[in-house]
Amino acid sequence: MTTLRSLSLFVAGSSAVWALAACSLPPVEAKPADRADTPQCKAASSAWPAKVAGFEPYPVTTPSDAVRAWGERPESSVIARCGLTPPGPTTETCFEANGVDWVQSDLSDGRRYTTYGREPAIEVLVPKESKADASTLAAFAPAAKKIAQGERRCS
């Protein structure tokens, strides 16, 4: 079964956040998605939420702004990244939240939510240990809406 760790988590934070946490826990291991440098991801990353599920950004190992994490520890941090190939037609759970369509994939250690119908796609990884849940996706709506909705919709 796929896990959050096996997805080669891709997360980035600002150097200021990195400096604040450098003395404590290690950063989230991450790398950017293949299309993280697109203008769409630059726009989306400018709208990443300030907090997710009440948590501040958590440092990551990549300098890419297209990747970000929020939490208290690496293993429980919510991770978002922009630049993925969007999913095609799927039998996985597909739903709309705050004007954004998402595909939900259950993992052995959490859930992966991927925007549907937007190119490139945004992925949000929510570990079981996190206090976040599907309602957390509302925080990502402004970033996701920076990428135009294509023809594919959940319904």
Secondary structure, DSSP 8 states (H G I E B T S, - for coil): ---TGGG----B--HHHHHHHTTSS--B-----TTTTSHHHHHHHTT--S-BTTB-EE-BSB--TTEEEESSSGGG-EEEEEEE----S-SSEEEEETTEEEEEEEETTEEEEEESSBSSEEEEEEETTSS--GGGGGGGHHHHTTS-B-S----
